[in-house]
């Protein structure tokens, strides 16, 4: 049997990151995917598809994306059900995400956040943090040289006085 889903679209809202009682991260979000055709009025419609992502990937996805971000997700379609407060059986169909890709540059992401009004998460990212308030491990210690060199500056170039110390916790994957 094959159950694979690949979608490219934009997030309709920020990822809702929660933790289970056992401490496992789970992120819920909706992705808007444009249809390939237009309706009778000539307007392009979109499908709004619910998705869920788990563990460290959920934390990374929530930290590096926000409302309007263009992303690609890969996973499987799953259906679950539960009984709501009124005693009715509710069925939910969603994509359980295995992999994701960010499809916009950091500059595009920052520009979109500035237009939408920046959130705390966006401020953290724009100020050099990776969502958790940590310093950017790739930033040079000499900020004035980085800014004057323009966009062609090597972001991985270390200051001659120190080396870059990167642990697995600093990587977004």
C-alpha positions, 0 to 999 in steps of 0.5 A: 500500500502507498500513502504519500502526500507532497504539498507546496503552499503557504501557512495560513497562520503561525504553527500552534506548538504544544507538548504532550504530557510526556513532553513530546512536541507537536505542531498543528498548522494549515497549509493553503495549496492553490488549485491548478485551474480557475473557477467560472469567474476566473478566480483561482481557488485554494484547498486548506489542508490540516497537518501535524508535525511531531518532536524536534521537527515540530519545534524547528518548523515552528521556530523557522516559519510563520503565517504566510511562509511558503513551505513544502511538506511530505508525509502521509494522510491519516484519519483519527476520531474522537468524541467531543463535549456534546458526545458526538463522534468527530473525524479529522483527516490531516497530513502527518508530516515526515519531512519539510522544506522552507521555500523562501529566503531569509530576506523574503521571510523577514520582509513578509514578517515586517509587512504582517507585523512582527511577532515575538518569534519573528523578532527573535529570528530577526535579532539573530536568535534561532527561536530560543533566544540563542545567538546565531552561531554563524554570525561573525564577531565583527558585525561592521565588516559583515554589513559593509561587505554587502550581500556577498559576504561569507556568512560562515567566515569566522573571525581570525581570533576564534573558531565556530563552535557548533553542537547538534543542538544548534542545527535546525534539523 
